[in-house]
Amino acid sequence: MASPFQTCDLWSLKPISGRASEVTVDVGFVCKKCHMVYPAEVLCLNHQRASCFQNKPVSEIKATLKLVQCHVECRACRERFTTIIDFKFHCDMDRHMKRVQKIQRGLRRQRLRLLSPTTLPTRWR
């Protein structure tokens, strides 16, 4: 069984790479001294000024780390998943399969419209 903690490298997963894209989601900002996570950078900086770096000038405080999380996004449904296993489970669901079929029907209709004799120049008919 695959690990739920796989990296965000969709290139190694050729069978699903056409159906998914890799996206990152900002989670927050981490104080490098105490490792507390804050939802906004300004909150982390305020914490550092008040607690972790009280005696340092503001211009010298560069001890934040932006925390991002990799997600897998289904291109058909635009839903995001934190693990490849969750994405594969989603792909087996009825609502996903119906959405993919609907998209494929729309693409077939569009191709047929583009190739119909009324849209071709007269010299090609």
Buried (B, 14 or more C-beta within 10 A) or exposed (E): EEEEEBEEEBEEBEEBEEBBBBEEEEEBBBBBEEEBEBEEEEBBBEBBBEEBBEEEEEEEBEBBEEEEEBBBBBEBBEBBBBBBBBBBEBBEEEEBEEBBEEEEEEEEEEEEEEEEEEEEEEEEE
